[in-house]
């Protein structure tokens, strides 16, 4: 996770209204160790099969309208929720450390609700 300043064009657009946008937190959705810019989806346009992604490296960010990946998971149930031609693994193989920690706590507190192998 990192804090990024808003892109210059947003500062320019907002300046016309008198209020400068603030820096915000972004969290990369790509697999750890990827070789490209970090990326996070900001807005989805499912009707056009696109999304607007924040892409960044260091403290420089850009916005890009990108098509969805569309590769289906091995079970044939869900399509990858990342952009087309993304680096590294598809989203079903990306471990969200925060979500995994929450899942572990809930499994300990409510073992009867935890998923069982083969079910």
N, C-alpha and C positions, 0 to 999 in steps of 0.2 A: 504494500500500500504506500502511496506517496501523495503529497499535496502538490497540485499543479496550478499555476496561474491561468486565468482564462486566455484563450487565443486572442491575438491582437484584433482580429476582425470583430470579435464579440465586444471587446473594450470600446472599439470605435462605434459600433452600433448602439451600445448601451450609453455611451457618452452623449448621444443625441437626446437621451431621456434624462440625463443628469445624474444617473447613479451607476457607478462602476461595479461590474460583477466581481465577486470575491473568489479567491482561490478555493478549490474544492478537492476532496479526496477522490482518488481513483484507485481501483484494485484490479490488477491484471487478471484476466480470465483464461489466459493461456497456460499451458503446462510449464512447470518449473524448468529452467535451463534452456528455454527456446532461444533461437539466434536472431530474432527480429525485434522490432519495436514492441512494447507492451500494448495491450489493447483491452478496452472495456466497452460493451454496448451501452449506448445512451438512450436511443429511441428506436422503436421497431416500426416497420411499415410492412406488415404481413401481406397486405393486398398486392404490393409490388415485389414481395420476397426480398426485401432489403432491410438494412438497419444502418443507423448512423453510429459509427464507432469513434471513440477517442483513441488516438494512437500516440504514444509518447516514448521518448528516450531522454533520460536526464530530466531537465525542466522545460523542454520544448514539446508542445503538444499540437496535434492537428486533428481535424475532424474528417472522417471519410465515410461516404455512403458506399456500403459493400453488400454484395449478395450473400445469402446464407450458404453455408457449406453444403448441407443437404445429404451428406453421406449417412446412411442408416446404421444404427448400432447392430452388433452381432446378433441380437435377439430379433431384429427386424421390426422393432417397435417405435423407436424415436430417431429423429434426424439430429445430427450434430448441431448445436446451437451457436457455433462459432461462424466466422466469415469464410467464404470460399477461399481455398488455397492458403489457409492459416498454417503457420509453422507448428511443428510438434504434434502432440496427440489430440484426438477428438475430445469433445467435452465430457463424454462418459468415462474417460480414462484420467481426467484431471481431478486430483484429490483436493478438496477444499478443507484445509486444516481446521478452520473454525467449525464448519459443519460436522466434521468427523469428531471433534471434541464434544460438541453438543450431543451428537448421537450416542457417544460412549457414556456420557452422564445419564441420559435418558434410559439407556439399556440397563444400567446399574440400578436406577431408581424404579424401573418398571420392567423387570425381566420378562414378564408374561406377555409384553407387547413387542418384544424384540423379534425380528424375522428369524426363522429357522431355516437351515439348509434344506433345499428341495421343496420349500413351501412358498 
